[in-house]
């Protein structure tokens, strides 16, 4: 049974959500990530990304954006684009293991 959390107001609730702390996610990063999703939806269609793409392409693009950011390129939000690619890779790691085409990672989930 989950722990019970008691609040100063006297109300109580289960503490089973403490392993996931959505309240700690930066709203700035989340906004920039959402803007990147909007760019992709406008350019490629809503939810196009959910059709799937290989992890190698996602990681390659993430690393490209990180390198461009490190080189001082400000032509687009490279950190948000890198995060988008990493979020997509995490999504497919849990939902479409066949898309994880990086040899050292193909054992994940098996």
The 8 nearest C-alpha neighbors of each residue, nearest first, counted from 0:
[[1, 2, 13, 3, 15, 14, 12, 4],
 [2, 0, 15, 13, 14, 3, 16, 4],
 [1, 3, 14, 13, 4, 0, 15, 12],
 [2, 4, 13, 14, 12, 1, 5, 11],
 [3, 5, 12, 11, 14, 13, 2, 6],
 [6, 4, 11, 10, 9, 3, 7, 12],
 [5, 7, 8, 9, 10, 11, 4, 12],
 [8, 6, 9, 5, 10, 11, 4, 12],
 [9, 7, 6, 10, 5, 11, 4, 12],
 [10, 8, 7, 6, 5, 11, 4, 12],
 [9, 11, 6, 8, 5, 12, 7, 4],
 [12, 10, 5, 4, 6, 3, 9, 13],
 [11, 13, 4, 3, 14, 5, 10, 6],
 [12, 14, 3, 15, 2, 1, 4, 11],
 [13, 15, 2, 3, 16, 4, 17, 1],
 [14, 16, 1, 13, 17, 2, 18, 3],
 [17, 15, 14, 18, 19, 20, 13, 21],
 [16, 18, 19, 15, 14, 20, 21, 13],
 [19, 17, 16, 20, 15, 14, 21, 22],
 [20, 18, 17, 16, 21, 22, 15, 23],
 [21, 19, 22, 23, 17, 18, 16, 24],
 [20, 22, 23, 24, 19, 25, 16, 17],
 [21, 23, 20, 24, 25, 19, 26, 17],
 [22, 24, 21, 20, 25, 26, 19, 29],
 [25, 23, 21, 22, 26, 29, 20, 28],
 [24, 26, 27, 28, 29, 23, 22, 30],
 [25, 27, 29, 28, 30, 24, 31, 23],
 [28, 26, 30, 25, 29, 31, 32, 24],
 [27, 29, 31, 25, 30, 26, 32, 79],
 [28, 30, 26, 32, 27, 31, 33, 25],
 [31, 29, 33, 27, 32, 28, 26, 34],
 [32, 30, 34, 28, 33, 29, 79, 27],
 [31, 33, 29, 35, 79, 34, 30, 28],
 [34, 32, 36, 30, 35, 31, 29, 37],
 [35, 33, 37, 31, 32, 36, 30, 38],
 [34, 36, 38, 32, 37, 33, 39, 31],
 [35, 37, 33, 39, 34, 38, 40, 32],
 [38, 36, 34, 40, 35, 39, 41, 33],
 [39, 37, 35, 41, 36, 40, 42, 34],
 [38, 40, 42, 36, 37, 41, 43, 35],
 [39, 41, 45, 44, 37, 43, 38, 42],
 [42, 40, 38, 39, 44, 43, 37, 45],
 [41, 43, 39, 40, 44, 38, 37, 45],
 [44, 42, 40, 39, 41, 47, 45, 48],
 [45, 43, 40, 47, 41, 42, 46, 39],
 [44, 46, 40, 47, 43, 41, 39, 48],
 [45, 47, 48, 49, 44, 40, 50, 43],
 [48, 46, 49, 45, 44, 50, 43, 40],
 [47, 49, 46, 50, 51, 52, 87, 45],
 [48, 50, 51, 46, 47, 52, 87, 91],
 [51, 49, 48, 47, 52, 46, 95, 91],
 [52, 50, 49, 48, 53, 98, 91, 95],
 [51, 53, 98, 54, 56, 50, 48, 57],
 [54, 52, 98, 55, 56, 99, 100, 57],
 [53, 55, 99, 57, 56, 88, 98, 100],
 [54, 56, 58, 53, 57, 59, 101, 100],
 [57, 55, 59, 54, 53, 58, 60, 52],
 [58, 56, 54, 84, 60, 59, 55, 61],
 [57, 59, 61, 55, 60, 56, 54, 62],
 [60, 58, 56, 62, 57, 61, 55, 63],
 [59, 61, 63, 57, 62, 58, 56, 64],
 [62, 60, 81, 58, 64, 63, 84, 59],
 [61, 63, 65, 59, 64, 60, 58, 66],
 [64, 62, 60, 66, 61, 65, 59, 67],
 [65, 63, 77, 67, 61, 62, 66, 81],
 [64, 66, 62, 68, 63, 67, 69, 61],
 [67, 65, 69, 63, 68, 64, 62, 70],
 [68, 66, 70, 64, 72, 69, 65, 63],
 [67, 69, 65, 71, 72, 70, 66, 77],
 [68, 70, 66, 71, 67, 65, 72, 64],
 [71, 69, 67, 68, 72, 66, 65, 73],
 [70, 72, 68, 69, 73, 67, 66, 74],
 [73, 71, 68, 67, 70, 74, 69, 75],
 [72, 74, 75, 71, 76, 68, 77, 67],
 [75, 73, 72, 76, 77, 68, 71, 67],
 [76, 74, 73, 77, 72, 80, 78, 79],
 [77, 75, 79, 78, 80, 73, 74, 31],
 [76, 78, 64, 80, 79, 75, 68, 81],
 [77, 79, 81, 80, 76, 82, 65, 64],
 [80, 78, 82, 32, 81, 77, 76, 31],
 [79, 81, 83, 77, 82, 78, 76, 35],
 [80, 82, 61, 78, 84, 79, 83, 64],
 [81, 83, 79, 85, 80, 84, 86, 78],
 [84, 82, 80, 86, 81, 85, 79, 87],
 [83, 85, 57, 87, 81, 82, 61, 86],
 [84, 86, 88, 82, 87, 83, 89, 81],
 [87, 85, 83, 89, 88, 84, 82, 90],
 [86, 88, 90, 84, 85, 89, 83, 91],
 [89, 87, 85, 91, 90, 86, 54, 92],
 [90, 88, 92, 86, 87, 91, 85, 93],
 [91, 89, 87, 88, 92, 93, 94, 86],
 [90, 92, 95, 94, 88, 93, 89, 87],
 [91, 93, 89, 96, 90, 94, 88, 95],
 [94, 92, 91, 90, 95, 96, 89, 108],
 [93, 95, 91, 92, 90, 96, 89, 97],
 [96, 94, 91, 97, 98, 92, 93, 99],
 [95, 97, 98, 92, 99, 94, 91, 93],
 [98, 96, 95, 99, 100, 105, 53, 91],
 [99, 97, 53, 96, 100, 95, 54, 52],
 [100, 98, 54, 96, 97, 101, 105, 53],
 [101, 99, 98, 54, 102, 55, 53, 105],
 [100, 102, 104, 103, 99, 55, 105, 54],
 [103, 101, 105, 104, 100, 99, 106, 55],
 [102, 104, 101, 105, 106, 100, 107, 99],
 [105, 103, 101, 102, 106, 107, 99, 100],
 [104, 106, 102, 107, 103, 99, 101, 100],
 [105, 107, 104, 109, 108, 103, 102, 99],
 [108, 106, 105, 109, 104, 96, 92, 99],
 [107, 109, 106, 96, 93, 92, 105, 104],
 [108, 106, 107, 105, 96, 104, 97, 93]]
